[in-house]
């Protein structure tokens, strides 16, 4: 897990070492162990390292292989690198390190861009070919690792980085608001799908995409993976027992793969089924002395802010070395500016602050953790899936459950100069109409797995853990497990209140008390029921000169939110006031 950046010039100029160093420094917290830059005329790379595999200097980046004529910067982990290394050795390749980084270099030389199809892992990387001047960017199948791209100087220069603020630090980025992204943010629960970002001058490389830049600036994209939410006759003939055995085996492999490291690996234990199952599977595999970590927030407005009773139960059952962190509202408020600074994009979910503070504590004990993100999207755990099974208006029902506001409400909030179309609504409709998903439930699972998950929960976990030099690994997003889950009939997922087939597996691994409980979430009541000092902070941001000059929102609407914060809660139990305030505070924090 690291931070990468680069500059590509197509006008005959040389890449700026100063810009590379500025961007690299901006990502210090993603990789506190070492840094480096390399430049080849019009192409330059920068890197911040968090040492996880091959802790020696041989694993440092940018990694250059003069014999092959390739240079690489890489963020992530290739879990099957040892197997690939053995295969490459039989082809005659020799290795100078024990790192997964070098395995990418050799694999690219052997198989070209198609090497990505052989990787099991999370990754964003850039490779420079010395002979052709070509630069290849790639991102993992489920977008676990970020990659932002800034196009500048009339198409004559491109910069890329693991974080959007790193691009901003080097200057030259168009920071005017992208109207399409604004509509997504305020409608699709802050999900802004790739390639959009809130700024017109910055785009994201989509997940499962390889982009090739030729030396003259021409580029081509290749999408190398797309899960199919359909099933064969053989799939339909399988019993629940068959599916349970397959899922159990795939989960064992996914969790085991993510223990590969030259440093200790812990688990973020919320007390829910997903993280508890990870702990149980590790114990099943013989793991001893596992470090587990939980966080809670003080109660506000009668709403409990922790699930310690369940995380304590799992920690005791499996004899883990358990750490609990209880956060008061004052500590949460104190941390919010740093949380917003750590966001590569504005992210409205309340649990950002939870992950940030938990990551701070966890980083004092381990460098790597496994986390349960993705299980709800992959195995059908959300409340909006069951109604879609018999829906006559699947798109409308999905939007009513998931969207924070409809287009009429959006037009009431946003000033006319920033309103164009209902981009988010059109996007969901178009996505549901694509081939490759058999039922309405499958279509919802597909958009949630390949879009919503990427640009909300996964991005959140990456940003908040990397703010403390902590690598988070997500076994439920093992692409082989995702492919398997996509083939499972929806009824197997929706039974038992959702995630039925996963709960079937869990019953063989963890105590039933954690399974047969009301579904929880990561509650931060003080950001749902905004009051006191939190309300003062929000009011100051929205009434500031910067906000008034920006002119994104209509004052009467903002006044209604400020007058009654608790009266404007979204269908997903979020605060409409927090949503608009967070966007404004993020823009101010990052100098836009």
ABEGO torsion letter per residue (X at the ends): XBBBBBBBBAAGBBBBAAAAAAAAAAAAAABAABBBBBBBEABBBBBBBBBABGABAAABOBBBBAAAGBBBBBBEBBAAAAAAAAAAAAAGBBBABABAAAAAAAAAAAAEAAAAAABBEBBBBBBBBAAAGBBBBBBBAAGABBBBBBBBGGGABBBBBABAAAAAAAEGBBABBBAAAAAAAAAAGGBBBOABBABAABBBBBBGBBBBBBAAGBBBBBBABBBBBBBBAAAAABBAAAAAAAAAAAAAAAAAAAABBABBBBBBBAGBAAAAAAAAAAAAAGBBGBBBBBBBBBBBGGBBABAAAAAAAAAAAAGBBBBBBBBBAAAAAAAAAAAAAABABBBABAAAAAAAAAAAAAAAABABBBBABGAAAAAGABAAAAAAAABABAAAAAAAAABABBAAAAAAABBAAABBBBAAAAAAAAAAABBGBABAAAAAAAAAAAAAAAABAAAAAAAAAAAAGBBBBBAAABAAAAAAAAABBAAAAABGGEGAAAAAAAAAABBAAAABBBBBBBBBAAAABBBEAAAAAAAAAAABAAAAAAGABBAAAAAAAAABAAABBBAAGBBAAAAAAAAAAAAAAAGX
